[in-house]
Structures are given as C-alpha cells and as structure tokens.
Amino acid sequence: MLDRLFTAPIADVWFSLTNPHEMEKWIGTYTGQPSTGGVKFRMTSEPEAEWEYVSILECEAPHRFLAESREGPDQMRVFCHLSEAGGMTSLTLGQRLHNPSEATTLGPGWDYYLDRLIAARAGKALPEWEHYYPAHAGYYRELVVPAKSA
C-alpha cells in the first residue's frame, strides 16, 4: 500500500482517478460505462500496452474503488481509498501480491504512477521510470522479505 496527500477536495482527487481524460494524463484511459461493472482499460503511459478488460468490483464515490483485471496468475486487484480532512485528501492505493518477490517491481511501479498523478495534477513534467526502477527495487524487497540479520 502506498499513500499520497493532496491539498485538494476529495471530489477533485477522485475525478483525477476516475475520469478517463484526466487518467490519460498520468496512467491510461478506459472506454465503456463503469456503472455496468466493467470497462476496457489501456495504459497510455506504456507504448506497447493493449486494451484489457477490467472488472469494477466496488465503487463508492468519492471514497473507495476496487478493480480487477486479467485472470489466473496474472490477475491484478487494485484498490484506492480516499479520505478528506482539514482541506487535505489522503489517497491510499494498494495491490494484492501473488508472490512477495513482486514487490520489487510493483512497489517502484506504483510509486512512479502516483508521482505521475501528482505531476499531472500540478501541470509539471512527468517523472522518468528510470528514476524508480531498478533504483528502488531493493527498498521494496526489504519491506517484504527482510534480510537476515547476522
């Protein structure tokens, strides 16, 4: 799970997370009607990414979102929780790991995308993937599988 704090109303942050045009600025876009429980999503930040079906398992605007894509060992289940207090909105994003070793790529990946969200909202240059991976892989490996002490 990763957290970010925004000086913005919860509805504004929710819009950045769920509107296909706003999402395209930092991660990807979707087609379809989320109210049906499914959409097609494509990560526009990754040139070779293809459209994939995403099931929307839970959506309680503007506080909670749970989605699942793919099947079997490649399945991804991602959630977002938002809360607002004192003019600030807190976002917690999490993804279920199938294997602890996935943390070495998924941790830096979600850090990268959340920092892209922050930059896109601020109208700043988006960060570069090379600054996240492999540079932060060891940090996430240690969070999940700590090194043995002597």
Backbone hydrogen bonds, N-H to C=O, Kabsch-Sander energy under -0.5 kcal/mol:
donor,donor_aa,acceptor,acceptor_aa,energy
2,L,93,L,-3.0
4,R,91,L,-2.2
6,F,89,T,-3.0
8,A,6,F,-1.6
12,D,9,P,-0.6
13,V,9,P,-1.7
14,W,10,I,-2.8
15,F,11,A,-2.0
16,S,12,D,-1.5
17,L,13,V,-1.4
18,T,14,W,-1.6
19,N,15,F,-2.4
23,M,19,N,-2.9
24,E,20,P,-1.4
25,K,22,E,-1.0
26,W,23,M,-1.7
27,I,23,M,-3.2
28,G,23,M,-1.2
29,T,42,R,-2.3
31,T,40,K,-2.3
36,T,33,Q,-2.3
37,G,34,P,-2.1
38,G,33,Q,-0.7
39,V,54,V,-2.0
40,K,31,T,-2.2
41,F,52,E,-3.1
42,R,29,T,-2.5
44,T,42,R,-1.1
45,S,27,I,-1.6
46,E,43,M,-1.3
49,A,46,E,-2.1
52,E,41,F,-2.4
54,V,39,V,-2.9
55,S,68,E,-3.3
56,I,37,G,-2.3
57,L,55,S,-0.9
57,L,66,L,-1.7
58,E,66,L,-1.8
60,E,64,R,-2.9
63,H,60,E,-3.0
64,R,60,E,-1.8
65,F,80,C,-2.1
66,L,58,E,-2.6
67,A,78,V,-2.7
68,E,55,S,-2.6
69,S,76,M,-2.4
70,R,53,Y,-0.8
74,D,71,E,-1.2
75,Q,72,G,-1.7
76,M,69,S,-2.6
78,V,67,A,-2.4
78,V,76,M,-0.5
79,F,94,G,-2.5
80,C,65,F,-2.4
81,H,92,T,-2.6
82,L,63,H,-2.9
83,S,90,S,-1.8
85,A,88,M,-2.5
88,M,85,A,-1.9
89,T,6,F,-2.8
90,S,83,S,-3.1
91,L,4,R,-3.1
92,T,81,H,-2.7
93,L,2,L,-2.9
94,G,79,F,-2.3
96,R,77,R,-1.8
102,E,99,N,-2.2
103,A,100,P,-1.6
104,T,101,S,-1.4
105,T,102,E,-1.4
106,L,102,E,-3.0
107,G,103,A,-1.6
109,G,105,T,-2.0
110,W,106,L,-2.8
111,D,107,G,-2.3
112,Y,108,P,-2.5
113,Y,109,G,-2.4
114,L,110,W,-2.6
115,D,111,D,-2.3
116,R,112,Y,-1.9
117,L,113,Y,-2.1
118,I,114,L,-2.1
119,A,115,D,-2.4
120,A,116,R,-3.0
121,R,117,L,-2.5
122,A,118,I,-1.6
123,G,119,A,-0.7
123,G,120,A,-0.9
124,K,119,A,-2.7
131,H,128,E,-1.7
132,Y,129,W,-2.4
133,Y,129,W,-2.1
136,H,132,Y,-2.4
137,A,134,P,-1.5
138,G,134,P,-0.6
140,Y,136,H,-1.8
141,R,137,A,-2.2
142,E,138,G,-2.4
143,L,139,Y,-1.5
144,V,140,Y,-1.4
145,V,141,R,-3.4
